[in-house]
Amino acid sequence: MSVFAELAELGHEQVVFCRDDSVGLRGIIAIHSTALGPALGGTRLYNYASEKDALHDVLRLSRGMTYKAAVAGLDLGGGKAVIWGDPTTIKSEALFRSFGRFVDSLNGRYITAEDMNTTVEDMNYVHRETEWVTGHSAHTGGSGDPSPVTAWGCFHGIRACLEVVYGSPDVAGRTIAIQGVGAVGYHLARFLSEGGAKLLFNDISERKLARVVEEFGGRVLDDDEYWSAECDVLAPCAIGGVLNARTIGMIRAPIIGGAANNQLANERIDGETIEKAGITYAPDYVINAGGLINVSSELRGTSHEKAMQDAANIFNTVKAVINKAKAAGITTTEASNQLAEERIEAVARLRRFHLNR
């Protein structure tokens, strides 16, 4: 499929390719929609196998941000950026400052933040070149790391799923398997442990696994053990595409609710397979919206406490999506997509009226 065909299929407005050989920068900024407001989404640093993989990832991620903002009720559009490279070797002040200049050239159409393998410190460098960045340090006017707010929203989304399936949102005594115990997964483990849940873990990093087991107890699973684990909830919090033809057939858990983006390898086929298996699935962009809520709060100048309160409301949003899906006989992803598209169309129509009067 050509680049323009893929853009047309997903409905993107603009894609910007960023290159600065002097610092090793190869990046892509994708703006999916600005119908509700400026496109906001983090910058992911990942060593993709190919340019095609990097483009495919940023297009899917940016579309997800549009829907995430719409369902969360925010006046923001959807965007995302990826930087192609090895995060253990490529990072530098110059790299992120160069990237910041590309962000600045869009004059506010795209606002960035941290994402996989990028940090508050990295955003501080970006902020030295542009005002269109969130999640930088508090001493520079930012809100800092959004991971705890993302995890807090995911925690409440899991509670909503438990209430639907078991009749109670209480996590105490429930067994929850977390895949990916980095920034968000670590904080999710903390909230669940404080609530009395039993935890299982999977990650490629032995160091991160040792940390969570030492702090929260629990047991480590290898990859196949993770998918077939006897537990109440699977919480994928690492990479996307993990729910696919191979893994779904192994799942025994009645609930999937985690913070990873683009969990379904194929949105329609895998979503329908999960539905037919009788598994309650919280769409990723609904349950992981806490980070976006946090940076939206930063843009509005409201407090961290307000961001946490708004993220806790993901409980109600997840329940509304599940109930809509049940009532209409559709998958939860289809239900959340419908809610997003209805709001985008309604608000975009109002904006057109306002701008053309």
KEKE-3310 file (N, C-alpha, C; in steps of 0.2 Angstrom, whole numbers, plus 5000, padded with zeros to 4 digits):
npx = (5004:5003:5010:5001:4989:4988:4987:4975:4966:4966:4963:4971:4977:4990:5007:5023:5040:5055:5072:5089:5104:5116:5113:5108:5095:5080:5064:5046:5031:5015:4999:4983:4970:4963:4951:4944:4953:4970:4982:4987:5000:5012:5030:5037:5052:5060:5067:5064:5061:5060:5058:5045:5038:5039:5032:5019:5017:5016:5006:4995:4995:4993:4980:4973:4975:4967:4954:4955:4956:4943:4934:4937:4932:4939:4945:4954:4964:4971:4988:5004:5022:5036:5053:5066:5077:5090:5086:5095:5107:5106:5101:5102:5105:5106:5099:5086:5083:5084:5074:5064:5064:5058:5045:5041:5040:5028:5020:5010:5000:5003:5006:5018:5024:5030:5033:5034:5050:5055:5057:5054:5065:5070:5060:5062:5073:5067:5058:5066:5067:5054:5037:5027:5025:5022:5022:5035:5047:5042:5048:5050:5038:5030:5020:5027:5030:5018:5015:5010:4997:4991:4992:4983:4971:4970:4969:4956:4949:4950:4944:4931:4928:4929:4918:4908:4909:4910:4902:4907:4918:4930:4947:4953:4960:4959:4967:4979:4987:5001:5008:5023:5032:5037:5037:5022:5016:5023:5018:5004:5005:5008:4997:4987:4993:4992:4978:4976:4977:4982:4997:5004:5018:5026:5039:5053:5064:5074:5079:5068:5058:5063:5063:5049:5044:5051:5046:5032:5028:5022:5023:5034:5031:5034:5033:5023:5017:5011:5000:4992:4989:4981:4970:4961:4962:4970:4983:4989:5003:5014:5020:5012:5000:4999:4988:4982:4980:4987:4989:4976:4969:4975:4971:4964:4959:4945:4944:4952:4962:4972:4986:4994:4996:4986:4983:4976:4980:4974:4961:4947:4945:4952:4946:4933:4935:4939:4927:4919:4924:4920:4926:4929:4933:4942:4944:4959:4963:4953:4954:4967:4968:4972:4985:4984:4974:4980:4991:4982:4976:4987:4989:4978:4980:4976:4976:4986:4979:4966:4968:4970:4957:4949:4955:4951:4938:4937:4933:4919:4918:4923:4913:4902:4905:4906:4893:4886:4891:4886:4872:4870:4875:4888:4906:4917:4927:4921:4910:4916:4923:4912:4907:4917:4918:4905:4906:4916:4911:4900:4905:4914:4906:4899:4910:4913:4902:4903:4915:4911:4901)
npy = (4994:5011:5026:5037:5031:5024:5034:5040:5029:5029:5041:5053:5070:5076:5072:5072:5071:5069:5074:5074:5072:5076:5073:5061:5060:5052:5054:5054:5063:5062:5069:5066:5071:5087:5091:5093:5100:5106:5093:5081:5071:5059:5056:5043:5033:5021:5006:5002:4989:4993:5007:5006:5000:5009:5020:5014:5011:5025:5030:5022:5024:5038:5040:5033:5042:5052:5046:5043:5056:5061:5052:5053:5066:5077:5093:5091:5086:5072:5066:5060:5055:5047:5042:5034:5023:5016:5016:5015:5020:5031:5043:5060:5077:5085:5078:5078:5092:5095:5088:5095:5107:5104:5101:5113:5120:5117:5125:5124:5115:5102:5095:5089:5075:5064:5047:5029:5025:5038:5052:5063:5071:5071:5078:5090:5095:5096:5106:5117:5122:5123:5129:5120:5108:5095:5088:5091:5095:5101:5112:5119:5123:5112:5097:5086:5068:5058:5045:5040:5045:5039:5026:5026:5029:5017:5008:5011:5008:4994:4991:4994:4984:4973:4975:4974:4960:4952:4958:4967:4980:4978:4976:4968:4952:4948:4941:4948:4950:4958:4964:4970:4981:4994:5011:5015:5002:4999:5008:5005:4992:4995:5003:4992:4983:4990:4990:4977:4966:4951:4948:4945:4944:4950:4953:4959:4964:4959:4967:4976:4967:4961:4972:4975:4963:4962:4974:4972:4959:4943:4934:4929:4927:4918:4922:4914:4908:4919:4923:4912:4912:4908:4919:4934:4945:4951:4962:4971:4981:4985:4984:4986:4976:4964:4956:4944:4932:4921:4923:4926:4914:4907:4913:4913:4921:4931:4944:4958:4971:4984:4996:4997:5003:5001:4987:4977:4967:4966:4976:4974:4960:4953:4959:4954:4941:4941:4945:4934:4924:4927:4936:4950:4965:4980:4994:4999:5013:5019:5015:5019:5032:5041:5047:5056:5064:5070:5078:5086:5093:5100:5109:5117:5122:5117:5108:5094:5086:5087:5082:5068:5065:5067:5056:5045:5045:5037:5025:5026:5028:5017:5008:5013:5011:4997:4993:4999:4992:4979:4982:4985:4974:4973:4974:4980:4988:4993:5000:5010:5017:5022:5030:5040:5045:5050:5061:5068:5072:5079:5090:5095:5100:5110:5119:5122:5129:5140:5145:5149:5158)
npz = (5000:4996:5003:5003:5000:5012:5021:5017:5020:5034:5037:5039:5042:5040:5038:5043:5039:5047:5047:5052:5050:5057:5070:5070:5069:5064:5061:5062:5062:5064:5061:5064:5066:5068:5072:5084:5091:5094:5088:5099:5106:5112:5110:5103:5105:5096:5090:5076:5064:5051:5039:5035:5045:5055:5050:5049:5063:5068:5062:5066:5079:5081:5075:5085:5096:5092:5094:5107:5114:5110:5115:5129:5131:5128:5122:5111:5097:5088:5087:5084:5087:5081:5084:5075:5081:5091:5108:5118:5113:5105:5111:5115:5120:5109:5099:5104:5104:5091:5086:5093:5086:5074:5078:5083:5071:5066:5072:5083:5078:5081:5097:5108:5119:5132:5128:5125:5129:5130:5140:5155:5156:5143:5136:5142:5135:5122:5125:5126:5113:5109:5113:5111:5119:5131:5148:5152:5165:5181:5186:5175:5171:5167:5169:5173:5174:5166:5168:5181:5181:5170:5174:5185:5179:5172:5182:5187:5176:5175:5187:5183:5174:5182:5190:5180:5176:5188:5197:5207:5210:5217:5219:5228:5232:5219:5204:5194:5179:5173:5159:5155:5164:5165:5166:5166:5169:5181:5190:5189:5195:5208:5212:5211:5220:5232:5233:5236:5227:5219:5210:5194:5183:5168:5157:5147:5153:5165:5176:5179:5182:5193:5202:5203:5209:5221:5227:5227:5228:5221:5205:5192:5175:5159:5142:5135:5146:5152:5143:5144:5158:5173:5178:5184:5177:5162:5159:5147:5146:5138:5122:5106:5096:5102:5105:5096:5082:5087:5101:5107:5107:5117:5129:5145:5154:5160:5157:5148:5151:5149:5148:5136:5120:5104:5105:5099:5085:5073:5071:5069:5066:5077:5087:5086:5088:5101:5107:5103:5111:5123:5131:5141:5135:5138:5128:5122:5120:5127:5141:5144:5144:5154:5154:5143:5148:5159:5153:5146:5156:5161:5150:5152:5164:5176:5191:5198:5206:5201:5188:5192:5197:5186:5178:5186:5182:5171:5175:5174:5160:5154:5158:5151:5138:5137:5141:5130:5119:5123:5122:5109:5102:5097:5096:5109:5105:5093:5099:5106:5096:5089:5098:5099:5086:5084:5093:5088:5075:5079:5086:5077:5067:5074:5075:5062:5059:5068:5063:5050:5051)
capx = (5000:5007:5009:4995:4983:4987:4984:4967:4962:4965:4960:4976:4978:4997:5013:5030:5046:5060:5079:5094:5110:5121:5112:5105:5087:5075:5058:5040:5026:5008:4993:4978:4964:4963:4944:4942:4958:4977:4984:4992:5002:5019:5035:5040:5058:5060:5072:5060:5064:5060:5054:5038:5035:5039:5026:5013:5015:5014:4999:4990:4995:4990:4973:4971:4975:4961:4948:4956:4954:4936:4930:4938:4928:4944:4946:4961:4965:4976:4994:5009:5028:5041:5060:5068:5084:5091:5085:5101:5113:5104:5098:5106:5102:5106:5094:5079:5083:5083:5067:5060:5063:5053:5039:5040:5039:5021:5016:5005:4996:5005:5009:5021:5025:5034:5030:5039:5058:5056:5057:5053:5072:5070:5055:5065:5077:5062:5055:5071:5066:5047:5032:5022:5027:5019:5026:5042:5048:5038:5052:5050:5031:5027:5017:5031:5029:5011:5014:5006:4990:4989:4991:4978:4965:4969:4967:4949:4946:4950:4939:4924:4928:4928:4911:4903:4910:4910:4897:4910:4924:4935:4952:4956:4960:4959:4974:4980:4994:5003:5014:5027:5032:5040:5034:5015:5015:5025:5013:4998:5006:5008:4990:4984:4995:4989:4971:4975:4977:4988:5000:5009:5022:5030:5043:5059:5069:5075:5079:5062:5054:5066:5060:5042:5043:5054:5041:5025:5027:5020:5027:5036:5029:5037:5028:5017:5013:5007:4994:4987:4988:4974:4969:4955:4963:4976:4984:4995:5006:5020:5020:5005:4999:5000:4982:4982:4977:4990:4988:4969:4967:4978:4969:4959:4956:4939:4945:4958:4962:4979:4988:4997:4992:4985:4984:4973:4984:4969:4955:4940:4946:4954:4941:4927:4937:4939:4920:4916:4927:4917:4931:4927:4939:4942:4948:4965:4963:4948:4957:4974:4968:4974:4991:4982:4970:4985:4994:4977:4976:4993:4988:4973:4983:4973:4980:4987:4973:4960:4969:4968:4950:4946:4957:4947:4931:4938:4928:4912:4918:4924:4907:4898:4907:4904:4886:4884:4893:4881:4865:4870:4878:4894:4912:4918:4930:4916:4906:4920:4924:4906:4906:4922:4916:4899:4908:4920:4907:4895:4909:4917:4900:4899:4916:4912:4896:4906:4920:4909:4896)
capy = (5000:5017:5031:5041:5026:5022:5040:5040:5024:5030:5048:5058:5076:5078:5068:5076:5067:5074:5071:5078:5067:5078:5071:5054:5060:5050:5054:5055:5066:5061:5073:5062:5075:5093:5093:5095:5105:5104:5086:5080:5064:5058:5054:5036:5031:5013:5003:4999:4985:4996:5013:5005:4998:5015:5024:5010:5012:5031:5031:5019:5028:5045:5039:5031:5048:5056:5043:5043:5062:5061:5048:5056:5072:5083:5097:5090:5081:5066:5066:5055:5055:5042:5043:5028:5022:5012:5021:5014:5023:5037:5048:5066:5084:5088:5074:5080:5099:5096:5086:5101:5112:5101:5101:5120:5122:5116:5131:5122:5110:5096:5096:5082:5073:5058:5041:5024:5026:5045:5054:5070:5075:5072:5083:5097:5097:5098:5112:5122:5124:5125:5129:5115:5101:5094:5083:5092:5096:5106:5118:5123:5124:5106:5093:5080:5061:5057:5038:5038:5046:5034:5020:5027:5028:5010:5005:5012:5005:4987:4990:4994:4978:4968:4976:4971:4953:4949:4962:4971:4983:4977:4972:4964:4945:4946:4940:4952:4948:4964:4963:4977:4984:5000:5017:5014:4995:4999:5012:5000:4987:4999:5004:4986:4980:4994:4988:4970:4961:4946:4950:4941:4949:4948:4959:4957:4967:4956:4972:4979:4962:4960:4978:4974:4957:4964:4979:4970:4952:4941:4929:4931:4922:4919:4924:4909:4907:4925:4923:4906:4912:4908:4925:4937:4951:4952:4969:4972:4987:4986:4985:4985:4970:4958:4952:4942:4925:4916:4924:4926:4907:4905:4917:4910:4927:4934:4952:4961:4979:4986:5002:4997:5006:4997:4980:4972:4967:4968:4979:4971:4952:4951:4962:4950:4935:4941:4945:4927:4920:4929:4940:4958:4969:4987:4996:5002:5020:5021:5014:5022:5040:5045:5052:5062:5069:5074:5084:5091:5097:5104:5114:5121:5125:5114:5104:5087:5082:5087:5077:5062:5065:5066:5050:5040:5044:5032:5019:5027:5028:5010:5004:5015:5007:4990:4993:5001:4986:4974:4984:4985:4967:4974:4973:4986:4993:4996:5004:5016:5020:5025:5036:5045:5047:5054:5067:5072:5075:5084:5096:5098:5103:5116:5123:5124:5134:5146:5148:5152:5163)
capz = (5000:4995:5009:5002:5001:5019:5025:5015:5024:5041:5038:5042:5039:5038:5040:5042:5040:5050:5046:5054:5050:5061:5077:5070:5069:5059:5064:5059:5065:5061:5063:5062:5066:5072:5072:5091:5094:5091:5089:5105:5107:5114:5105:5104:5102:5095:5085:5071:5059:5044:5039:5034:5052:5059:5048:5051:5070:5070:5059:5070:5086:5080:5075:5092:5100:5090:5097:5114:5116:5109:5121:5135:5131:5128:5116:5108:5091:5088:5084:5087:5084:5082:5082:5074:5083:5097:5114:5123:5111:5101:5115:5116:5120:5102:5095:5106:5103:5084:5085:5095:5081:5069:5082:5083:5064:5065:5075:5088:5076:5085:5104:5109:5126:5132:5127:5126:5129:5131:5147:5156:5154:5135:5135:5144:5129:5117:5127:5125:5106:5107:5118:5110:5122:5138:5152:5155:5172:5185:5187:5169:5170:5165:5174:5174:5171:5166:5169:5187:5180:5165:5178:5189:5175:5170:5188:5188:5171:5177:5192:5180:5171:5187:5192:5175:5176:5194:5201:5212:5207:5222:5216:5233:5231:5212:5202:5188:5176:5170:5154:5154:5171:5165:5169:5168:5172:5188:5194:5190:5200:5214:5214:5212:5226:5238:5234:5239:5222:5218:5204:5190:5179:5162:5154:5144:5157:5172:5181:5180:5185:5200:5206:5205:5213:5227:5230:5227:5228:5215:5202:5185:5169:5153:5137:5134:5152:5153:5139:5147:5165:5177:5182:5183:5172:5159:5158:5143:5147:5134:5115:5103:5092:5106:5105:5089:5081:5091:5108:5109:5108:5123:5135:5150:5159:5157:5156:5146:5152:5150:5146:5130:5114:5099:5108:5094:5079:5068:5076:5067:5066:5083:5092:5085:5091:5108:5109:5103:5116:5129:5135:5141:5133:5138:5122:5125:5120:5132:5148:5145:5143:5159:5152:5139:5153:5163:5149:5144:5162:5161:5145:5154:5170:5182:5196:5197:5209:5196:5183:5195:5198:5179:5176:5189:5179:5166:5177:5171:5153:5152:5159:5146:5132:5138:5140:5123:5115:5124:5120:5101:5100:5094:5100:5113:5101:5089:5103:5108:5090:5087:5103:5097:5079:5085:5096:5083:5070:5082:5088:5071:5064:5078:5074:5055:5059:5071:5059:5044:5052)
cpx = (5004:5005:5003:4989:4982:4984:4977:4963:4961:4963:4965:4976:4985:5002:5019:5035:5052:5067:5084:5100:5115:5120:5109:5098:5084:5068:5052:5035:5019:5003:4987:4972:4965:4955:4941:4947:4965:4978:4989:4994:5009:5023:5038:5047:5059:5064:5068:5064:5065:5057:5046:5034:5035:5033:5020:5011:5013:5007:4993:4989:4992:4982:4970:4971:4969:4955:4949:4954:4946:4932:4931:4935:4933:4944:4952:4960:4970:4982:4999:5016:5032:5048:5063:5075:5084:5091:5091:5107:5112:5103:5104:5102:5101:5100:5087:5078:5081:5076:5062:5059:5058:5046:5037:5038:5031:5016:5010:5000:4997:5008:5012:5022:5029:5030:5035:5046:5059:5054:5055:5059:5072:5065:5058:5069:5072:5059:5060:5070:5059:5043:5027:5024:5024:5023:5033:5042:5044:5041:5052:5043:5027:5023:5021:5028:5021:5010:5009:4998:4987:4987:4985:4971:4964:4967:4959:4945:4945:4945:4932:4923:4926:4920:4906:4903:4908:4905:4900:4916:4930:4941:4955:4955:4960:4966:4974:4987:4996:5009:5017:5026:5037:5037:5026:5014:5017:5020:5006:4999:5006:5001:4986:4986:4992:4981:4970:4975:4983:4991:5005:5012:5025:5033:5050:5065:5069:5076:5073:5057:5057:5063:5053:5040:5045:5049:5034:5023:5025:5025:5028:5034:5033:5031:5022:5013:5009:5000:4989:4987:4981:4974:4963:4956:4970:4977:4990:4997:5012:5019:5013:5005:4999:4994:4980:4980:4980:4989:4981:4967:4970:4975:4963:4956:4950:4939:4952:4957:4969:4980:4992:4993:4992:4986:4981:4978:4980:4962:4949:4941:4947:4949:4935:4929:4937:4932:4917:4918:4924:4921:4929:4933:4938:4946:4954:4965:4958:4951:4963:4974:4970:4980:4989:4978:4975:4988:4989:4976:4981:4992:4983:4975:4979:4978:4981:4981:4967:4961:4968:4961:4947:4948:4953:4940:4931:4934:4922:4912:4919:4917:4902:4899:4905:4897:4883:4885:4887:4874:4865:4873:4884:4900:4913:4922:4926:4912:4910:4922:4918:4905:4911:4920:4910:4901:4912:4916:4902:4899:4912:4912:4899:4904:4915:4907:4899:4911:4917:4903:4897)
cpy = (5006:5022:5035:5037:5025:5028:5041:5035:5026:5037:5053:5064:5078:5073:5071:5071:5071:5070:5076:5073:5069:5075:5064:5054:5057:5049:5056:5058:5065:5065:5069:5067:5081:5096:5096:5100:5103:5096:5085:5073:5064:5056:5048:5035:5023:5011:4999:4994:4988:5003:5012:5003:5005:5019:5020:5012:5019:5033:5028:5023:5034:5045:5037:5037:5052:5053:5043:5050:5063:5058:5051:5063:5078:5087:5097:5085:5076:5067:5061:5057:5049:5044:5036:5027:5018:5017:5020:5018:5030:5043:5054:5072:5086:5085:5077:5088:5100:5094:5092:5106:5110:5102:5109:5123:5121:5121:5129:5117:5103:5098:5089:5081:5067:5052:5035:5026:5034:5047:5062:5074:5076:5078:5090:5099:5100:5105:5118:5125:5125:5125:5123:5108:5101:5089:5084:5094:5101:5112:5122:5124:5118:5102:5086:5073:5060:5050:5037:5040:5041:5028:5020:5027:5021:5006:5005:5009:4997:4986:4990:4987:4973:4969:4973:4963:4949:4953:4966:4974:4982:4973:4967:4956:4943:4945:4943:4951:4954:4962:4970:4981:4990:5005:5016:5007:4995:5002:5008:4995:4989:5000:4997:4982:4983:4992:4980:4964:4957:4948:4945:4946:4946:4954:4956:4959:4963:4961:4975:4973:4961:4966:4977:4968:4959:4969:4976:4963:4949:4936:4931:4925:4923:4920:4920:4908:4913:4924:4917:4906:4911:4914:4928:4943:4950:4959:4970:4979:4989:4988:4984:4978:4964:4953:4950:4935:4920:4917:4923:4919:4904:4908:4913:4915:4929:4941:4953:4969:4981:4993:5003:5000:5001:4989:4975:4972:4968:4970:4975:4963:4950:4954:4957:4943:4935:4941:4938:4923:4922:4933:4947:4961:4977:4990:5000:5010:5023:5021:5017:5029:5044:5050:5058:5067:5073:5079:5089:5096:5102:5110:5119:5124:5123:5110:5097:5083:5082:5082:5070:5060:5063:5059:5044:5040:5039:5026:5020:5026:5021:5006:5007:5012:5000:4989:4995:4995:4980:4975:4983:4978:4968:4973:4980:4991:4997:5001:5011:5020:5024:5031:5042:5048:5052:5061:5071:5076:5080:5091:5099:5102:5110:5121:5126:5130:5141:5149:5152:5157:5170)
cpz = (5000:5002:5008:5003:5009:5023:5023:5019:5031:5042:5040:5038:5036:5041:5038:5044:5042:5050:5048:5055:5055:5068:5076:5070:5063:5062:5060:5063:5061:5064:5060:5061:5070:5073:5079:5094:5091:5093:5094:5105:5108:5108:5107:5101:5102:5090:5080:5066:5052:5044:5038:5041:5056:5057:5050:5058:5071:5067:5063:5077:5086:5079:5082:5097:5099:5094:5105:5117:5115:5114:5127:5136:5131:5122:5113:5102:5093:5084:5087:5084:5085:5080:5081:5076:5089:5103:5118:5120:5107:5105:5116:5117:5113:5098:5097:5104:5095:5083:5087:5090:5075:5072:5081:5076:5062:5068:5079:5085:5079:5091:5106:5117:5126:5130:5128:5124:5128:5138:5148:5154:5146:5133:5137:5138:5123:5119:5126:5118:5105:5113:5117:5112:5129:5141:5153:5162:5175:5185:5181:5167:5168:5171:5176:5171:5172:5168:5175:5185:5175:5169:5182:5185:5173:5176:5188:5182:5172:5182:5189:5177:5176:5189:5186:5175:5182:5199:5206:5209:5211:5219:5222:5232:5223:5209:5195:5186:5172:5165:5153:5161:5171:5168:5171:5171:5179:5192:5195:5195:5207:5217:5215:5219:5232:5239:5236:5233:5222:5211:5201:5185:5173:5159:5152:5148:5164:5177:5183:5184:5192:5205:5208:5210:5220:5231:5232:5228:5221:5211:5195:5180:5163:5148:5136:5140:5154:5149:5142:5154:5167:5181:5180:5177:5169:5157:5154:5144:5143:5127:5112:5099:5096:5106:5097:5088:5086:5099:5111:5111:5114:5130:5139:5154:5156:5155:5153:5147:5154:5147:5139:5124:5108:5100:5102:5087:5073:5072:5075:5069:5074:5089:5092:5088:5098:5111:5108:5108:5123:5134:5135:5140:5134:5133:5125:5125:5125:5139:5149:5144:5148:5158:5148:5144:5157:5159:5147:5150:5163:5156:5148:5161:5176:5186:5195:5200:5205:5190:5186:5196:5191:5177:5180:5186:5173:5168:5174:5163:5150:5153:5153:5140:5132:5137:5133:5119:5116:5121:5112:5098:5095:5099:5104:5109:5096:5092:5104:5102:5088:5092:5101:5091:5080:5088:5091:5078:5073:5083:5082:5067:5067:5076:5067:5055:5062:5066:5052:5045:5049)
residu = (MET:SER:VAL:PHE:ALA:GLU:LEU:ALA:GLU:LEU:GLY:HIS:GLU:GLN:VAL:VAL:PHE:CYS:ARG:ASP:ASP:SER:VAL:GLY:LEU:ARG:GLY:ILE:ILE:ALA:ILE:HIS:SER:THR:ALA:LEU:GLY:PRO:ALA:LEU:GLY:GLY:THR:ARG:LEU:TYR:ASN:TYR:ALA:SER:GLU:LYS:ASP:ALA:LEU:HIS:ASP:VAL:LEU:ARG:LEU:SER:ARG:GLY:MET:THR:TYR:LYS:ALA:ALA:VAL:ALA:GLY:LEU:ASP:LEU:GLY:GLY:GLY:LYS:ALA:VAL:ILE:TRP:GLY:ASP:PRO:THR:THR:ILE:LYS:SER:GLU:ALA:LEU:PHE:ARG:SER:PHE:GLY:ARG:PHE:VAL:ASP:SER:LEU:ASN:GLY:ARG:TYR:ILE:THR:ALA:GLU:ASP:MET:ASN:THR:THR:VAL:GLU:ASP:MET:ASN:TYR:VAL:HIS:ARG:GLU:THR:GLU:TRP:VAL:THR:GLY:HIS:SER:ALA:HIS:THR:GLY:GLY:SER:GLY:ASP:PRO:SER:PRO:VAL:THR:ALA:TRP:GLY:CYS:PHE:HIS:GLY:ILE:ARG:ALA:CYS:LEU:GLU:VAL:VAL:TYR:GLY:SER:PRO:ASP:VAL:ALA:GLY:ARG:THR:ILE:ALA:ILE:GLN:GLY:VAL:GLY:ALA:VAL:GLY:TYR:HIS:LEU:ALA:ARG:PHE:LEU:SER:GLU:GLY:GLY:ALA:LYS:LEU:LEU:PHE:ASN:ASP:ILE:SER:GLU:ARG:LYS:LEU:ALA:ARG:VAL:VAL:GLU:GLU:PHE:GLY:GLY:ARG:VAL:LEU:ASP:ASP:ASP:GLU:TYR:TRP:SER:ALA:GLU:CYS:ASP:VAL:LEU:ALA:PRO:CYS:ALA:ILE:GLY:GLY:VAL:LEU:ASN:ALA:ARG:THR:ILE:GLY:MET:ILE:ARG:ALA:PRO:ILE:ILE:GLY:GLY:ALA:ALA:ASN:ASN:GLN:LEU:ALA:ASN:GLU:ARG:ILE:ASP:GLY:GLU:THR:ILE:GLU:LYS:ALA:GLY:ILE:THR:TYR:ALA:PRO:ASP:TYR:VAL:ILE:ASN:ALA:GLY:GLY:LEU:ILE:ASN:VAL:SER:SER:GLU:LEU:ARG:GLY:THR:SER:HIS:GLU:LYS:ALA:MET:GLN:ASP:ALA:ALA:ASN:ILE:PHE:ASN:THR:VAL:LYS:ALA:VAL:ILE:ASN:LYS:ALA:LYS:ALA:ALA:GLY:ILE:THR:THR:THR:GLU:ALA:SER:ASN:GLN:LEU:ALA:GLU:GLU:ARG:ILE:GLU:ALA:VAL:ALA:ARG:LEU:ARG:ARG:PHE:HIS:LEU:ASN:ARG)
# end
